Amino acid sequence: MDAKQEETGLEDTGRNRDLMGIQEVAGMLGVTHRTLRFYEDKGLIEPRRVGNTRIYARREVARMQLILRGKRLGFTIREISEFLDLYDADPEHVEQSKLLLRRIRERLKLLARQRAAIEETVAELKKLEAETLAEIAAAGG
């Protein structure tokens, strides 16, 4: 057994090749150990335990990839949890896809409203900037 296998108590059989420790998973996903523990505490991933060591299978890594993508796209933990629950319950992923489509459309509408508000704010700031520059120039500054 190598050091990792001694640490986890797992031998490198074909079945265990896809098992990884928290450090390896964190590095692969570009997250901290704390991030992985956070999503474990929220019940979104369930790594196996060997003593105090967390062991991540492909399923948990794939779930973390989906979680991170969902967070990047602005979905809440509750919404991500719904997607993951449906993924497990619906082998054809039809219900998951329908829910995802609804959430995507809601998110796009929200982002469009936010974009419009940002564009309005930028235009207003540019106008104020021009007015302020004109005042400074008129005052001889």
C-alpha positions as MATLAB code, in Angstrom:
seq = 'MDAKQEETGLEDTGRNRDLMGIQEVAGMLGVTHRTLRFYEDKGLIEPRRVGNTRIYARREVARMQLILRGKRLGFTIREISEFLDLYDADPEHVEQSKLLLRRIRERLKLLARQRAAIEETVAELKKLEAETLAEIAAAGG';
ca = [
       0.000    0.000    0.000;
       1.191    3.528   -0.719;
       0.876    6.417    1.779;
      -2.560    7.466    0.488;
      -3.855    3.910    0.682;
      -2.499    3.557    4.212;
      -4.177    6.854    5.167;
      -7.568    5.800    3.769;
      -7.317    2.086    4.403;
      -8.257    1.428    0.766;
      -6.278   -0.695   -1.617;
      -5.937    0.345   -5.247;
      -8.308   -2.182   -6.760;
     -10.185   -1.425   -9.950;
     -13.182   -0.457   -7.846;
     -11.252    2.053   -5.728;
      -9.307    3.759   -8.527;
     -12.076    6.333   -8.789;
     -11.907    7.201   -5.091;
     -10.099   10.367   -4.041;
      -9.304   12.196   -0.840;
     -10.468   15.694    0.006;
      -7.156   17.296   -0.942;
      -7.166   15.735   -4.396;
     -10.808   16.672   -5.055;
     -10.325   20.223   -3.769;
      -7.295   20.680   -6.032;
      -9.032   19.194   -9.037;
     -12.089   21.435   -8.608;
     -10.155   24.537   -7.551;
     -11.988   24.854   -4.233;
     -10.992   24.699   -0.591;
     -11.535   21.832    1.818;
     -13.931   24.145    3.615;
     -16.032   24.490    0.448;
     -16.358   20.724    0.163;
     -17.293   20.431    3.825;
     -19.856   23.239    3.399;
     -21.685   21.369    0.628;
     -21.427   18.160    2.641;
     -23.034   19.947    5.613;
     -25.827   21.145    3.297;
     -26.434   17.532    2.243;
     -25.560   18.109   -1.425;
     -22.664   15.658   -1.413;
     -22.071   12.601    0.733;
     -18.451   11.453    0.692;
     -17.717    8.133    2.312;
     -15.804    8.097    5.541;
     -12.927    5.884    6.508;
     -12.253    6.931   10.075;
     -11.978   10.712    9.911;
     -10.968   10.707    6.246;
     -13.446   11.759    3.571;
     -13.366    9.651    0.423;
     -14.961   11.024   -2.746;
     -16.272    8.771   -5.503;
     -16.971    9.876   -9.071;
     -20.586   10.594   -8.144;
     -19.606   13.157   -5.508;
     -17.084   14.819   -7.815;
     -19.713   15.039  -10.574;
     -22.225   16.488   -8.104;
     -19.661   19.075   -6.999;
     -19.046   20.045  -10.623;
     -22.798   20.575  -11.063;
     -22.986   22.539   -7.801;
     -20.114   24.814   -8.801;
     -21.602   25.386  -12.241;
     -24.958   26.201  -10.685;
     -23.350   28.690   -8.309;
     -21.438   30.326  -11.196;
     -24.742   30.741  -13.027;
     -26.338   32.346   -9.985;
     -28.597   29.553   -8.779;
     -29.299   29.250   -5.061;
     -28.292   26.261   -2.970;
     -31.990   25.349   -2.710;
     -32.366   25.380   -6.506;
     -29.192   23.348   -6.972;
     -30.446   20.864   -4.398;
     -33.718   20.494   -6.351;
     -31.777   19.765   -9.554;
     -29.628   17.162   -7.824;
     -32.633   15.504   -6.158;
     -34.438   15.240   -9.489;
     -31.306   13.876  -11.156;
     -31.260   11.004   -8.666;
     -35.034   10.380   -8.850;
     -35.544   10.640  -12.620;
     -33.310    8.298  -14.650;
     -34.454    9.890  -17.927;
     -33.779   13.385  -16.499;
     -36.973   14.760  -18.064;
     -38.281   16.422  -14.898;
     -34.824   17.741  -14.098;
     -34.557   19.221  -17.575;
     -37.990   20.862  -17.319;
     -37.131   22.386  -13.948;
     -33.761   23.517  -15.225;
     -35.384   25.160  -18.239;
     -37.829   27.059  -15.984;
     -34.990   28.208  -13.725;
     -32.839   29.239  -16.701;
     -35.645   31.363  -18.110;
     -36.261   32.985  -14.717;
     -32.540   33.708  -14.362;
     -32.326   35.180  -17.871;
     -35.237   37.533  -17.138;
     -33.603   38.648  -13.908;
     -30.252   39.234  -15.624;
     -31.944   41.218  -18.416;
     -33.565   43.476  -15.809;
     -30.242   43.878  -14.029;
     -28.475   44.675  -17.311;
     -31.054   47.359  -18.118;
     -30.623   48.866  -14.641;
     -26.826   48.866  -15.019;
     -27.005   50.462  -18.470;
     -29.316   53.166  -17.103;
     -26.952   53.822  -14.189;
     -23.918   54.000  -16.493;
     -25.706   56.479  -18.785;
     -26.695   58.613  -15.806;
     -23.144   58.573  -14.411;
     -21.700   59.562  -17.803;
     -24.137   62.467  -18.011;
     -23.226   63.554  -14.479;
     -19.531   63.234  -15.329;
     -19.951   65.460  -18.395;
     -21.909   68.042  -16.369;
     -19.273   68.055  -13.641;
     -16.437   68.442  -16.155;
     -18.317   71.345  -17.753;
     -18.774   73.021  -14.350;
     -15.064   72.631  -13.570;
     -14.102   74.055  -16.966;
     -16.536   76.986  -16.553;
     -15.028   77.756  -13.169;
     -11.582   77.943  -14.754;
     -10.303   74.758  -13.225;
];
